[in-house]
Amino acid sequence: MRILFVIAWLLLSVPAWAHKPSDSYLSLSIQDDHIEGQWDIALRDLADAIGLDSDGDGQLTWGEVRNKHDEIKAYALSRLALSADTQTCTTQVLEQLIDHHTDGAYSVLKFRSNCDGAIERLHVDYRLLFDIDAQHKGLLRLTQSGHISTAIFSQESPAQEFSVAKRSRWNECIQFIHEGIWHIWLGFDHVLFLLALLLPAVLVRAADRWQAAGTFSSVCWNVVSIVTAFTVAHSLTLSLAALDIIRLPSRLVESTIAASVVLAGLGNLYPMMMTRRWMIAFGFGLIHGFGFAAVLTDLGLPHDSLLLSLVSFNVGVELGQLAIVATFLPLAYLIRHSWSYPRLVLTGGSLAVIAIALVWFTERAFDLQLFPL
């Protein structure tokens, strides 16, 4: 019963706001003794941080954003510090624009940082939004001597140093693996979809009733087919989206992902394809791949960096996914004989999944916020 309580608590405690995580896009180009930069910050994040909606009507206009240019500039520059070889660089914003990314409108700050002499080592201290959103990430695109490298700033690693003469592919790889792991762990819609498919994995349907599955190896093979199908599908569309071969509107992707979670939960209550659940995993995995790609598509990396980031990020997603399966499956297998598993865990868990996903779908499809935070 303790295990059942933990599973139910995890399902019911998932935040109803599982949208695309907060990211900003920072581009730095090192030019001898100065740095040319561009910083794209989501207007929704700036609205939370400094308040952009002057008339309180819930809609941002260009005039409202323009009137806040000084506050946006002051807020952003107070949370970014660049220094070259221990000497602090002075940063000046040259222009502020508006641009659209896959998940909405962004304020674009074009700036120049003047440093003392030639830049050999660059230190970047990034503190944007961490005080109000611990999951915020800053995605860096660094251009130096014609080469482009990437990095990710988080609350755990807000300050990083880069050598102009040396590029660490290994560090880039590790960072994107780490980001991929956390992306699926914090992507509650992806986690719930996977759990909805795994809930009946330790049961078999016979004579219109749920019965405990046999050996653990048979259960594992069933799970392997589901996870493999999901992996192949989302890896395919993640690659297509990240390489900019196919791009779908963020609102459509996020709404469809929420709908897939609803349908996966309903499939447990009205089981009709228990022997072909890998097909469901594959079909909806294609849509989930576009959701995974959101963190990479707006970074604007060249193909050599993008391929490395793509592979590393996908490896991280798979490691995070395997960790979820390895945690859930043995627990579910141990209690599969209990009368409470099909009644409480499968039925109750599926109902909880459906309820949460319906909230997500309503918010995303109709651009509503049912549970303001």
Buried (B, 14 or more C-beta within 10 A) or exposed (E): EEBBEEBBEBBEEBEBBBBBBBBBBBBBBBEEEBBBBBBBBBBBBBBBBEEBBEEEEEEBEEEBBEEBBEBBBEBBBEBBBBBBBEEBBEBEBEEBEBEEBBBBBBBBBBBBBEBBEEBEBBBBBBBBBBEEBEEBBBBBBBBBEEEBBBBBBBBEEBEBEBEBEEBEEEBBBEBBBBBBBBBBBBBBBBBBBBBBBBBBBBBBEEEEEBEBBEEEEEBBEBBEBBBBBBBBBBBBBBBBBBBEEEBBEBBEBBBBBBBBBBBBBBBBEEBEEBEEBBEBBBBBBBBBBBBBBBBBBBBBBEEEBBBBBBBBBBBBBBBBBEEBBEEBBEBBBEBBEBEBBBEBBBBBBBBBBBBBBBBBBBBBBEEEEEEEE
